[in-house]
């Protein structure tokens, strides 16, 4: 086809506007909705409304009165016809018009997604113009409907086509653009739409209504937009998904097919074919069928005849009738130029810029999300966030209010799942309690190095220092190379696994003191309890008669030395005992009694917030039982253990029992299975890490911030440099 024969979208727009003018002159239904000035309330998704009306949900009159009152809090918008300049003229009250182009007579026609045809399919082989057709449908909806009338959710597994709607200029109708092969994001997006759909169904029922059109009729000054999910390369969604994820998607889509008509949720799927996706019974509910040029088998499956095999480029075939060739309708699809040359802005971006400016002039905004898995913010963004005054104050407030509940609050990274919030930043509240430790396992060393930096930066910026007047104390046991040693600059580090054995005594003492601190109320009660605990540790070395004799002799001495000391006297009395001529055992008791006094005043003085890092725990020949016990009760002593491994190891399953927060990365599916976490297929260079909070049965995923690592290399001798031989000497 010669260039001058290309049917341009600008020509279609001219014809479209002529069609609209004729409709307005004849007073044609919905298409003249905005021919007069409108003062509108923009309805929120009713998820919150349901919660607020739960107590009187069966009382329709009360729900109606509540909604009338709640309506006053909605965003209001004033729309004058002259401000729209012949766009955004229609309402989605009764459906969404898809305008594929012009028919054989050059007439602008619509295919309505409404009560009769709720959902649609588009097929076309590679090079058939499927992307052009999709852009055309979207552009025409963007022109016909105001962004408060239509919420578009775009998912593109090619990661190219739909990105344009959120790159240079943002189409104001688009709530989400998922240019991704990250199946979890798309799955969570569909899950959100199902939640909205179910909430709308219940919302209408509480107001005594059946469907969205009834709602718009009852409240003509309130706009609840229709939602349209468009997925390009739909079939790939199932090839990217695990069997479990694929089944979840099928169930959710079957639910949308069942309830979407009444609630105003529509689906438009595009692919080269639809085999191995949805069941025939579900696909049968997609009554709107478009086919570009494709093979006979696909044409028969989608249209019901072979008509799509003879289509030229720039044509699309439509059939919602009996599937015979006689009822086929062919449209000429206008071409939208998307490329750019130098400083020249293409028609595509000019169009989006125009729409964006219209929305700005009307002061209309909606939450818009653009997800692309390879997009990564620099690590400095995280540091900036952690130092933000509002973030620090909020973090501090949570820690103060939950002083006995939260060890600290960490900021991790951007969600890998969809939410309708403005900021998708994943946080982790580290709680006090048994087994509240961190385990990180990834076959990629870079993941572990990243987590070291991520967690350490969070601890370094914690407002806890301001609250208790002391920093975190870190001790590192590193049995595999750290990619960036500067992370732990100035921190005590151990590289020999045998050195960890010294911690056993430390934690036995912490355990003993903690129990006494909690049980005892007077100084003498504590000293006596401390003495008996020490004696128990010597149980195997002493006979029962020897222990009884020692207890009898000590009771009189301890009573004389500590019996009359009050809580207020402890500091002075203990100082004198430690400086005087007393036995070593008596001095130790005095030192521990001083800890008892300090603990009662401020527990942090005795048990400062501490983090023990075991990097390369899989290198230990065997994790000793005392370490498991220390991990089990570590939070009693304000202590967090962080365990990191890069391989599977024998005691991995046992270690998992003592860790509530589990980070995982890499592509080793067996590691995920042993951690009892869902494994999602990913690229080798994936920047996603997964988190499982066992106590809540909750799995999360987040993106790593961009950070360069200095990879450690094995040392070598440069003989060329030493012996003076360069390239010029080599023949």
C-alpha positions as CSV (number, residue, x, y, z in Angstrom):
1,X,0.0,0.0,0.0
2,X,1.4,3.5,-0.9
3,X,1.9,6.0,1.9
4,X,-0.8,8.3,0.5
5,X,-3.3,5.5,0.8
6,X,-2.9,5.0,4.5
7,X,-6.0,5.8,6.4
8,X,-4.8,8.2,9.1
9,X,-6.4,8.5,12.5
10,X,-6.6,12.3,12.1
11,X,-8.9,11.7,9.1
12,X,-11.0,9.4,11.3
13,X,-11.3,12.0,14.0
14,X,-12.6,14.6,11.5
15,X,-15.3,12.1,10.4
16,X,-16.0,11.1,13.9
17,X,-16.6,14.7,15.0
18,X,-18.9,15.3,12.1
19,X,-20.8,12.2,13.2
20,X,-21.1,13.6,16.7
21,X,-22.3,17.0,15.6
22,X,-25.1,15.3,13.6
23,X,-25.9,13.2,16.7
24,X,-26.1,16.3,18.9
25,X,-28.2,18.2,16.4
26,X,-30.7,15.3,16.4
27,X,-30.5,15.0,20.3
28,X,-29.2,11.5,20.2
29,X,-29.3,9.8,23.6
30,X,-26.1,9.2,25.7
31,X,-24.0,10.9,23.0
32,X,-25.4,14.2,24.0
33,X,-25.0,13.8,27.7
34,X,-22.4,16.6,28.0
35,X,-24.2,18.9,25.6
36,X,-25.2,20.9,28.7
37,X,-23.3,22.1,31.7
38,X,-22.9,19.4,34.3
39,X,-22.2,19.6,38.1
40,X,-21.0,16.2,39.0
41,X,-19.9,14.2,42.1
42,X,-17.2,11.6,41.3
43,X,-18.1,8.4,43.3
44,X,-15.3,6.5,45.0
45,X,-15.1,2.8,44.6
46,X,-17.5,1.5,47.3
47,X,-15.1,-0.7,49.2
48,X,-15.1,1.7,52.1
49,X,-18.8,2.3,51.9
50,X,-19.5,-1.3,52.7
51,X,-17.4,-1.3,55.8
52,X,-19.1,1.9,57.0
53,X,-22.6,0.6,56.5
54,X,-22.1,-3.0,57.8
55,X,-24.1,-2.3,61.0
56,X,-27.3,-1.4,59.0
57,X,-26.6,-3.1,55.7
58,X,-30.0,-4.7,55.4
59,X,-31.8,-1.4,55.9
60,X,-32.0,0.0,52.4
61,X,-33.4,3.4,53.5
62,X,-30.5,3.9,56.0
63,X,-28.0,3.0,53.4
64,X,-29.5,5.4,50.9
65,X,-29.5,8.2,53.5
66,X,-25.9,7.4,54.4
67,X,-24.9,7.5,50.7
68,X,-26.7,10.9,50.2
69,X,-24.6,12.3,53.1
70,X,-21.4,10.6,52.0
71,X,-21.9,12.0,48.5
72,X,-21.1,15.5,49.9
73,X,-17.5,14.4,50.5
74,X,-16.9,13.2,46.9
75,X,-14.7,15.2,44.5
76,X,-16.9,17.6,42.5
77,X,-16.3,18.6,39.0
78,X,-18.0,21.3,36.9
79,X,-18.1,20.6,33.1
80,X,-19.0,23.1,30.5
81,X,-19.5,21.9,26.9
82,X,-17.3,24.7,25.4
83,X,-14.4,23.5,27.6
84,X,-14.4,20.1,26.0
85,X,-14.1,21.2,22.4
86,X,-16.2,18.3,21.0
87,X,-14.5,15.5,23.0
88,X,-15.6,13.7,26.1
89,X,-19.2,14.1,25.0
90,X,-20.6,10.7,26.0
91,X,-21.5,8.8,29.2
92,X,-20.7,5.2,30.0
93,X,-24.1,4.8,31.9
94,X,-25.3,2.1,29.4
95,X,-21.9,0.8,28.2
96,X,-18.6,1.5,26.4
97,X,-18.5,2.1,22.7
98,X,-15.7,0.5,20.8
99,X,-15.1,2.3,17.5
100,X,-13.0,0.1,15.2
101,X,-13.0,2.5,12.3
102,X,-15.3,3.1,9.3
103,X,-17.4,0.5,7.5
104,X,-17.5,-0.2,3.8
105,X,-19.7,2.9,3.3
106,X,-17.3,5.1,5.1
107,X,-19.6,5.4,8.1
108,X,-18.4,5.7,11.7
109,X,-19.9,2.8,13.6
110,X,-19.7,1.5,17.2
111,X,-19.7,-1.9,18.9
112,X,-21.0,-1.5,22.4
113,X,-19.7,-3.3,25.4
114,X,-22.9,-3.3,27.5
115,X,-25.6,-5.6,28.6
116,X,-25.6,-7.7,25.4
117,X,-21.9,-7.9,24.6
118,X,-20.1,-7.5,27.8
119,X,-16.5,-8.7,27.0
120,X,-14.5,-8.9,23.8
121,X,-11.7,-10.8,22.1
122,X,-9.2,-9.7,19.4
123,X,-7.0,-12.1,17.4
124,X,-4.5,-11.4,14.7
125,X,-1.2,-13.1,13.6
126,X,2.1,-11.3,13.8
127,X,2.2,-8.3,11.5
128,X,-1.6,-8.2,11.1
129,X,-1.8,-4.8,12.7
130,X,-3.1,-5.9,16.1
131,X,-1.2,-3.2,18.0
132,X,-2.5,-0.5,15.6
133,X,-6.0,-1.7,16.1
134,X,-5.7,-1.7,19.9
135,X,-4.3,1.8,19.9
136,X,-7.1,2.9,17.6
137,X,-9.8,1.5,20.0
138,X,-8.1,3.1,23.0
139,X,-7.7,6.5,21.3
140,X,-11.3,6.6,20.3
141,X,-12.4,5.8,23.8
142,X,-10.1,8.5,25.2
143,X,-11.8,11.0,22.9
144,X,-15.4,9.9,23.5
145,X,-15.4,9.5,27.2
146,X,-14.2,11.8,30.0
147,X,-11.6,10.2,32.3
148,X,-14.1,10.2,35.2
149,X,-16.5,8.1,33.0
150,X,-14.0,5.4,32.2
151,X,-11.2,3.7,34.1
152,X,-8.7,1.9,31.8
153,X,-6.5,-0.9,33.1
154,X,-3.8,-1.9,30.6
155,X,-1.6,-5.0,30.7
156,X,1.0,-5.6,28.0
157,X,3.1,-8.8,28.1
158,X,5.2,-7.5,25.2
159,X,6.2,-4.6,27.6
160,X,6.3,-2.1,24.7
161,X,2.9,-1.1,23.2
162,X,1.0,0.2,26.2
163,X,4.0,1.9,27.8
164,X,3.4,4.8,25.5
165,X,0.3,5.7,27.5
166,X,2.3,6.5,30.6
167,X,5.7,7.6,29.3
168,X,6.0,11.1,28.0
169,X,2.4,12.0,28.6
170,X,-0.1,10.2,30.8
171,X,-3.5,9.4,29.3
172,X,-5.8,10.7,32.1
173,X,-8.2,7.7,31.7
174,X,-5.5,5.1,32.5
175,X,-5.4,3.9,36.1
176,X,-2.8,1.2,35.5
177,X,-0.3,0.4,32.8
178,X,1.4,-2.9,33.5
179,X,4.1,-3.2,30.8
180,X,5.4,-6.4,32.3
181,X,5.8,-10.2,32.2
182,X,5.6,-10.2,36.1
183,X,2.6,-12.4,36.5
184,X,2.2,-11.5,40.2
185,X,1.5,-7.9,39.3
186,X,-1.1,-8.7,36.7
187,X,-2.7,-11.3,39.0
188,X,-2.9,-8.8,41.9
189,X,-4.4,-6.2,39.5
190,X,-7.1,-8.7,38.4
191,X,-7.7,-9.5,42.1
192,X,-8.2,-5.8,42.8
193,X,-10.8,-5.5,40.0
194,X,-12.6,-8.6,41.3
195,X,-12.7,-6.9,44.8
196,X,-14.1,-3.8,43.2
197,X,-16.7,-5.8,41.3
198,X,-17.9,-7.7,44.3
199,X,-18.0,-4.4,46.3
200,X,-20.1,-2.8,43.6
201,X,-22.5,-5.7,43.5
202,X,-23.1,-5.5,47.3
203,X,-23.2,-1.6,47.1
204,X,-26.0,-1.7,44.6
205,X,-27.9,-4.3,46.6
206,X,-27.7,-2.1,49.7
207,X,-29.1,0.8,47.8
208,X,-31.9,-1.4,46.4
209,X,-30.5,-1.4,42.8
210,X,-29.5,-4.1,40.4
211,X,-26.8,-2.7,38.1
212,X,-24.7,0.3,37.3
213,X,-27.2,1.8,34.9
214,X,-29.8,1.8,37.6
215,X,-27.3,3.6,39.9
216,X,-26.6,6.2,37.3
217,X,-30.4,6.7,36.8
218,X,-31.1,7.0,40.5
219,X,-28.2,9.5,41.0
220,X,-27.8,11.4,37.7
221,X,-25.3,13.8,39.3
222,X,-23.0,11.0,40.5
223,X,-20.5,9.3,38.2
224,X,-19.3,5.8,38.9
225,X,-17.0,4.9,36.0
226,X,-17.1,1.7,34.1
227,X,-13.9,-0.3,34.3
228,X,-12.2,-1.9,31.2
229,X,-9.3,-4.3,31.5
230,X,-7.3,-4.6,28.2
231,X,-4.7,-7.3,28.0
232,X,-2.4,-7.5,25.0
233,X,-0.7,-10.9,24.3
234,X,-3.3,-12.4,26.6
235,X,-2.2,-16.0,25.9
236,X,1.3,-15.2,27.3
237,X,-0.2,-14.5,30.7
238,X,-0.8,-18.2,31.0
239,X,2.6,-19.3,29.7
240,X,4.2,-17.0,32.3
241,X,2.1,-18.2,35.1
242,X,2.7,-21.3,37.3
243,X,-0.1,-23.9,37.3
244,X,-1.4,-22.5,40.6
245,X,-1.3,-18.9,39.3
246,X,-2.9,-19.9,36.1
247,X,-5.8,-21.5,38.0
248,X,-6.2,-18.4,40.1
249,X,-6.5,-16.3,37.0
250,X,-9.0,-18.6,35.4
251,X,-11.2,-18.5,38.5
252,X,-11.1,-14.7,38.8
253,X,-11.9,-14.2,35.1
254,X,-14.8,-16.7,35.3
255,X,-16.1,-14.5,38.2
256,X,-15.8,-11.3,36.1
257,X,-17.5,-13.0,33.2
258,X,-20.4,-13.8,35.6
259,X,-20.8,-10.5,37.4
260,X,-19.1,-7.9,35.1
261,X,-22.2,-6.9,33.2
262,X,-24.2,-5.6,36.2
263,X,-21.2,-4.0,37.9
264,X,-19.7,-2.2,34.9
265,X,-16.5,-4.3,34.6
266,X,-15.5,-5.3,31.1
267,X,-12.6,-7.3,29.6
268,X,-10.9,-7.0,26.2
269,X,-8.3,-9.6,25.4
270,X,-5.9,-9.6,22.5
271,X,-3.7,-12.4,21.3
272,X,-2.5,-14.4,18.3
273,X,-4.8,-17.2,19.4
274,X,-6.8,-18.2,22.5
275,X,-5.9,-21.9,22.9
276,X,-4.9,-23.2,26.3
277,X,-6.2,-20.1,28.1
278,X,-9.8,-20.1,29.2
279,X,-12.4,-22.9,29.0
280,X,-14.8,-22.8,26.0
281,X,-17.7,-22.1,28.3
282,X,-16.0,-19.0,29.7
283,X,-14.8,-17.8,26.3
284,X,-18.4,-18.3,25.1
285,X,-19.3,-15.3,27.2
286,X,-17.0,-13.0,25.1
287,X,-19.6,-12.2,22.5
288,X,-17.7,-9.3,21.0
289,X,-15.2,-10.8,18.5
290,X,-12.7,-9.0,16.3
291,X,-10.3,-10.8,14.0
292,X,-7.4,-9.3,12.0
293,X,-5.7,-11.4,9.4
294,X,-5.1,-14.9,10.8
295,X,-5.0,-18.5,9.8
296,X,-8.2,-20.5,9.1
297,X,-8.3,-22.4,12.4
298,X,-8.0,-19.2,14.5
299,X,-10.6,-17.5,12.3
300,X,-13.0,-20.4,12.8
301,X,-12.5,-20.5,16.6
302,X,-13.0,-16.7,17.1
303,X,-15.4,-15.6,14.3
304,X,-17.1,-18.8,13.3
305,X,-15.9,-18.7,9.7
306,X,-12.8,-18.3,7.6
307,X,-13.4,-14.7,6.7
308,X,-10.3,-13.4,8.5
309,X,-7.9,-15.3,6.3
310,X,-8.4,-12.9,3.4
311,X,-8.2,-9.6,5.3
312,X,-5.8,-6.9,4.1
313,X,-3.6,-5.0,6.5
314,X,-5.6,-2.2,7.9
315,X,-8.8,-4.2,8.0
316,X,-10.6,-5.9,10.9
317,X,-13.5,-8.3,10.8
318,X,-16.3,-8.2,13.4
319,X,-19.1,-10.8,14.0
320,X,-21.4,-11.1,16.9
321,X,-24.2,-12.7,14.9
322,X,-24.5,-16.3,13.8
323,X,-20.9,-16.7,12.7
324,X,-21.7,-17.0,9.0
325,X,-19.6,-15.1,6.4
326,X,-22.8,-13.2,5.4
327,X,-23.0,-11.5,8.7
328,X,-19.3,-10.5,8.8
329,X,-18.7,-6.8,9.1
330,X,-15.4,-5.4,7.9
331,X,-13.9,-2.1,9.2
332,X,-11.1,0.0,7.9
333,X,-8.8,0.7,10.8
334,X,-7.2,4.2,11.0
335,X,-3.4,4.2,11.4
336,X,-1.9,6.0,14.4
337,X,1.7,7.2,13.9
338,X,3.7,6.5,17.1
339,X,7.3,7.1,16.2
340,X,9.3,10.3,16.7
341,X,11.9,11.9,14.5
342,X,14.3,14.4,16.2
343,X,12.4,17.1,18.1
344,X,9.1,16.4,16.2
345,X,6.4,15.0,18.5
346,X,4.4,12.3,16.8
347,X,0.6,12.3,16.4
348,X,0.3,9.8,19.2
349,X,2.0,12.0,21.8
350,X,0.4,15.1,20.6
351,X,-3.0,13.5,21.1
352,X,-2.0,12.4,24.7
353,X,-0.6,15.8,25.4
354,X,-4.0,17.4,24.4
355,X,-6.0,15.0,26.6
356,X,-3.6,15.6,29.5
357,X,-4.0,19.3,29.2
358,X,-7.8,19.0,29.1
359,X,-7.7,17.0,32.4
360,X,-5.4,19.6,33.9
361,X,-7.7,22.5,33.0
362,X,-10.6,20.7,34.7
363,X,-8.4,20.0,37.7
364,X,-9.1,16.3,37.3
365,X,-6.6,13.7,38.6
366,X,-6.7,10.0,39.4
367,X,-4.1,7.6,40.9
368,X,-2.1,6.3,38.0
369,X,0.4,3.4,38.1
370,X,3.0,2.5,35.6
371,X,4.7,-0.9,36.3
372,X,7.6,-2.1,34.4
373,X,9.7,-4.8,36.2
374,X,13.1,-3.5,34.9
375,X,12.4,0.1,36.1
376,X,14.6,0.5,39.2
377,X,15.1,3.6,41.3
378,X,18.6,4.4,42.6
379,X,19.5,3.3,46.2
380,X,19.8,7.0,47.0
381,X,16.0,7.2,46.7
382,X,15.7,4.8,49.6
383,X,18.1,6.8,51.7
384,X,16.3,10.0,50.9
385,X,13.0,8.4,51.9
386,X,14.5,7.1,55.2
387,X,15.8,10.6,56.1
388,X,12.5,12.3,55.1
389,X,11.2,14.2,58.2
390,X,7.6,13.0,57.8
391,X,8.6,9.4,57.3
392,X,11.0,9.5,60.3
393,X,8.3,11.0,62.5
394,X,5.7,8.4,61.4
395,X,8.2,5.6,62.0
396,X,9.0,7.1,65.4
397,X,5.3,7.4,66.3
398,X,4.7,3.7,65.5
399,X,7.7,2.6,67.6
400,X,6.6,4.8,70.5
401,X,3.0,3.6,70.5
402,X,4.1,0.0,70.0
403,X,7.1,0.1,72.3
404,X,6.3,-3.4,73.6
405,X,5.2,-4.7,70.2
406,X,7.7,-3.5,67.5
407,X,11.5,-4.1,67.5
408,X,11.7,-1.8,64.4
409,X,10.1,-0.8,61.2
410,X,11.9,-1.4,57.9
411,X,11.4,0.1,54.4
412,X,12.1,-2.4,51.7
413,X,11.2,-1.3,48.2
414,X,8.5,-0.9,45.6
415,X,5.6,-3.4,45.5
416,X,5.5,-6.1,42.9
417,X,1.8,-6.3,43.3
418,X,-0.8,-3.7,42.4
419,X,-2.5,-1.3,44.9
420,X,-4.5,1.8,44.3
421,X,-2.4,3.9,46.6
422,X,-0.2,6.7,45.4
423,X,3.0,5.3,46.9
424,X,3.7,1.6,46.6
425,X,6.4,1.2,49.1
426,X,6.8,-2.1,51.0
427,X,7.4,-1.9,54.7
428,X,8.1,-4.6,57.3
429,X,7.2,-4.3,61.0
430,X,9.6,-6.4,63.0
431,X,7.7,-7.6,66.0
432,X,8.7,-8.8,69.5
433,X,7.9,-12.4,70.3
434,X,9.3,-15.9,69.9
435,X,11.2,-16.8,66.8
436,X,11.0,-13.3,65.4
437,X,14.2,-13.5,63.3
438,X,15.2,-13.0,59.7
439,X,16.3,-15.7,57.3
440,X,17.5,-14.8,53.8
441,X,18.3,-17.4,51.2
442,X,19.2,-16.8,47.5
443,X,21.4,-18.6,45.1
444,X,22.5,-15.1,43.9
445,X,25.2,-13.7,46.1
446,X,24.2,-10.2,45.0
447,X,20.8,-10.6,46.6
448,X,22.4,-11.3,50.0
449,X,24.8,-8.4,49.6
450,X,21.9,-6.2,48.7
451,X,19.8,-7.3,51.7
452,X,22.9,-6.7,54.0
453,X,22.9,-3.1,52.8
454,X,19.1,-2.7,52.8
455,X,18.7,-3.9,56.4
456,X,21.8,-2.1,57.7
457,X,20.7,1.3,56.2
458,X,17.3,0.8,57.9
459,X,18.9,0.2,61.3
460,X,21.4,3.1,60.8
461,X,18.5,5.5,60.2
462,X,16.2,4.2,62.9
463,X,14.6,6.8,65.1
464,X,15.1,4.3,68.0
465,X,18.4,6.0,68.8
466,X,16.6,9.2,69.6
467,X,14.1,7.3,71.7
468,X,16.5,5.4,73.9
469,X,19.7,7.3,73.5
470,X,21.8,4.4,72.0
471,X,22.6,2.9,68.6
472,X,22.1,-0.6,67.5
473,X,24.9,-3.0,68.5
474,X,26.0,-5.2,65.6
475,X,28.1,-8.3,65.6
476,X,28.9,-10.1,62.4
477,X,29.8,-13.8,61.8
478,X,30.7,-14.0,58.2
479,X,31.5,-17.4,56.8
480,X,31.4,-16.3,53.1
481,X,32.8,-13.2,51.5
482,X,30.8,-9.9,51.9
483,X,30.5,-8.1,48.5
484,X,30.8,-4.7,50.2
485,X,32.8,-4.9,53.5
486,X,32.2,-1.2,54.1
487,X,28.6,-2.0,55.2
488,X,30.0,-3.3,58.5
489,X,32.8,-0.8,58.9
490,X,33.7,-0.5,62.6
491,X,31.6,-3.6,63.5
492,X,33.1,-6.6,65.2
493,X,33.4,-9.4,62.6
494,X,34.2,-13.1,62.9
495,X,35.1,-15.4,60.0
496,X,35.7,-18.7,61.9
497,X,32.6,-20.7,62.6
498,X,34.2,-21.9,65.9
499,X,34.1,-18.4,67.2
500,X,30.3,-18.5,67.4
501,X,30.6,-20.9,70.3
502,X,31.6,-18.1,72.6
503,X,28.0,-16.7,72.3
504,X,26.6,-19.7,74.2
505,X,27.8,-18.3,77.5
506,X,26.6,-14.8,76.6
507,X,23.1,-16.0,75.9
508,X,22.9,-18.4,78.9
509,X,23.7,-15.4,81.1
510,X,21.1,-13.2,79.2
511,X,18.5,-15.9,79.7
512,X,19.2,-16.3,83.3
513,X,19.2,-12.6,84.1
514,X,16.0,-12.0,82.1
515,X,14.1,-14.6,84.0
516,X,15.3,-13.1,87.3
517,X,14.5,-9.6,86.3
518,X,11.0,-10.6,85.5
519,X,10.4,-12.8,88.6
520,X,12.2,-10.8,91.4
521,X,10.9,-7.6,93.1
522,X,13.5,-6.9,95.8
523,X,17.3,-6.7,95.7
524,X,17.7,-9.6,98.2
525,X,15.2,-11.7,96.3
526,X,17.2,-11.1,93.1
527,X,20.6,-11.9,94.7
528,X,19.3,-15.1,96.3
529,X,17.7,-16.2,93.0
530,X,21.0,-15.3,91.1
531,X,23.0,-17.4,93.5
532,X,20.7,-20.4,93.1
533,X,20.8,-20.1,89.3
534,X,24.6,-20.1,89.4
535,X,24.5,-23.2,91.6
536,X,22.3,-24.9,89.2
537,X,24.9,-24.4,86.5
538,X,27.3,-26.4,88.6
539,X,24.7,-29.1,89.4
540,X,26.7,-31.8,87.6
541,X,29.9,-31.0,89.4
542,X,28.3,-31.0,93.0
543,X,26.5,-33.6,95.0
544,X,23.2,-32.8,96.6
545,X,24.8,-32.8,100.0
546,X,27.5,-30.3,98.8
547,X,24.9,-28.0,97.2
548,X,22.8,-28.0,100.4
549,X,25.8,-27.2,102.5
550,X,26.9,-24.4,100.2
551,X,23.3,-22.9,100.2
552,X,23.2,-23.0,104.0
553,X,26.6,-21.2,104.4
554,X,25.8,-18.7,101.6
555,X,22.4,-17.8,103.0
556,X,23.8,-16.1,106.1
557,X,26.5,-14.3,104.1
558,X,24.2,-13.0,101.4
559,X,21.6,-11.9,104.0
560,X,24.3,-9.9,105.8
561,X,25.7,-8.4,102.6
562,X,22.6,-7.7,100.6
563,X,19.6,-8.2,102.9
564,X,19.2,-4.6,103.9
565,X,19.8,-2.9,100.5
566,X,16.8,-1.0,99.1
567,X,16.2,-0.4,95.4
568,X,17.5,3.2,95.8
569,X,20.6,2.0,97.6
570,X,21.7,-0.5,94.9
571,X,24.1,1.7,92.9
572,X,26.1,2.9,95.9
573,X,26.0,-0.5,97.7
574,X,27.1,-2.4,94.6
575,X,29.9,0.0,93.9
576,X,31.3,-0.5,97.4
577,X,31.1,-4.3,97.2
578,X,32.9,-4.3,93.9
579,X,35.6,-2.0,95.3
580,X,35.9,-3.8,98.6
581,X,37.6,-7.0,99.8
582,X,34.9,-9.5,98.8
583,X,35.0,-12.7,96.9
584,X,34.8,-12.8,93.1
585,X,31.4,-14.5,93.4
586,X,30.1,-11.7,95.6
587,X,31.3,-9.1,93.2
588,X,29.6,-10.8,90.3
589,X,26.4,-10.9,92.3
590,X,26.8,-7.2,93.0
591,X,27.4,-6.5,89.3
592,X,24.3,-8.5,88.3
593,X,22.3,-6.7,91.0
594,X,23.3,-3.4,89.5
595,X,21.9,-4.7,86.1
596,X,18.7,-5.6,87.9
597,X,18.4,-2.0,89.1
598,X,19.2,-0.6,85.6
599,X,16.7,-3.0,84.0
600,X,13.9,-1.8,86.3
601,X,14.7,1.8,85.3
602,X,15.3,1.2,81.6
603,X,15.5,-2.4,80.0
604,X,17.5,-1.0,77.1
605,X,20.4,-0.2,79.5
606,X,20.9,-3.9,80.1
607,X,19.6,-5.3,76.9
608,X,20.5,-2.7,74.2
609,X,19.0,-3.4,70.7
610,X,21.4,-5.8,69.1
611,X,21.6,-7.5,65.7
612,X,23.6,-10.7,65.2
613,X,24.4,-11.4,61.6
614,X,25.3,-14.9,60.4
615,X,26.3,-14.6,56.8
616,X,26.9,-17.9,55.2
617,X,25.1,-19.9,57.9
618,X,25.1,-22.8,55.4
619,X,28.9,-23.0,55.9
620,X,28.6,-24.1,59.5
621,X,29.2,-27.8,59.9
622,X,26.2,-28.0,62.2
623,X,24.1,-25.3,63.8
624,X,24.2,-26.0,67.6
625,X,21.1,-26.4,69.6
626,X,22.0,-23.5,72.0
627,X,21.9,-21.1,69.0
628,X,18.4,-22.3,68.1
629,X,17.3,-21.6,71.7
630,X,18.9,-18.2,71.6
631,X,17.0,-17.4,68.4
632,X,13.8,-18.7,69.9
633,X,13.9,-16.2,72.8
634,X,16.2,-13.6,71.4
635,X,13.6,-10.8,71.3
636,X,13.3,-11.2,75.1
637,X,16.8,-9.7,75.3
638,X,16.1,-7.1,72.5
639,X,18.1,-9.2,70.1
640,X,17.5,-9.9,66.4
641,X,19.2,-12.7,64.5
642,X,19.7,-12.3,60.7
643,X,20.7,-15.6,59.0
644,X,21.8,-15.7,55.4
645,X,22.6,-18.6,53.1
646,X,23.2,-19.0,49.3
647,X,22.6,-22.8,49.1
648,X,20.3,-25.5,50.4
649,X,21.7,-27.1,53.6
650,X,20.8,-30.0,55.9
651,X,19.4,-27.9,58.8
652,X,17.6,-25.4,56.5
653,X,14.1,-26.7,57.4
654,X,14.9,-26.6,61.1
655,X,16.3,-23.1,60.9
656,X,13.0,-21.9,59.2
657,X,11.1,-22.8,62.4
658,X,13.0,-20.1,64.3
659,X,12.6,-17.3,61.7
660,X,9.3,-15.5,61.1
661,X,10.6,-13.2,58.3
662,X,11.9,-15.1,55.3
663,X,13.5,-13.4,52.3
664,X,14.1,-15.4,49.1
665,X,15.6,-14.7,45.7
666,X,17.2,-16.4,42.8
667,X,15.8,-19.1,40.4
668,X,16.3,-22.2,42.6
669,X,12.7,-23.5,42.9
670,X,13.7,-26.2,45.4
671,X,14.8,-23.5,47.9
672,X,11.3,-21.9,47.6
673,X,9.6,-25.3,48.1
674,X,11.7,-26.0,51.2
675,X,10.8,-22.5,52.5
676,X,7.2,-23.3,51.8
677,X,7.0,-20.2,49.6
678,X,5.3,-19.8,46.2
679,X,7.8,-19.8,43.3
680,X,7.1,-17.6,40.3
681,X,9.1,-17.9,37.1
682,X,11.5,-15.0,36.6
683,X,14.2,-13.7,34.4
684,X,17.8,-14.5,35.3
685,X,18.5,-10.8,36.0
686,X,15.3,-10.3,38.0
687,X,15.4,-7.4,40.5
688,X,12.7,-8.9,42.7
689,X,13.0,-10.3,46.1
690,X,10.3,-12.2,47.9
691,X,9.3,-12.0,51.6
692,X,7.2,-14.5,53.6
693,X,5.8,-13.4,57.0
694,X,5.0,-16.8,58.4
695,X,3.0,-15.8,61.5
696,X,0.6,-13.9,59.2
697,X,0.6,-16.4,56.3
698,X,1.4,-13.5,54.1
699,X,3.8,-13.3,51.1
700,X,5.1,-10.1,49.6
701,X,7.5,-9.2,46.8
702,X,9.4,-6.0,46.3
703,X,12.0,-4.5,43.9
704,X,15.6,-3.9,44.8
705,X,16.8,-0.4,44.5
706,X,19.6,0.1,41.9
707,X,23.0,-0.2,43.5
708,X,26.4,-1.1,42.2
709,X,28.4,-3.7,43.9
710,X,32.1,-4.1,43.9
711,X,32.6,-7.7,43.1
712,X,35.4,-9.5,44.9
713,X,37.9,-11.2,42.6
714,X,40.5,-13.8,43.2
715,X,44.0,-12.1,43.4
716,X,46.4,-12.7,40.5
717,X,49.9,-11.5,39.5
718,X,50.3,-9.3,36.4
719,X,53.4,-10.7,34.9
720,X,53.3,-8.4,31.9
721,X,53.6,-5.4,34.2
722,X,56.3,-7.0,36.4
723,X,58.5,-8.3,33.5
724,X,58.0,-5.2,31.4
725,X,56.3,-6.9,28.5
726,X,53.6,-4.9,26.7
727,X,51.4,-5.4,23.6
728,X,54.1,-3.9,21.4
729,X,56.5,-6.7,22.3
730,X,54.1,-9.5,21.4
731,X,54.3,-10.8,17.9
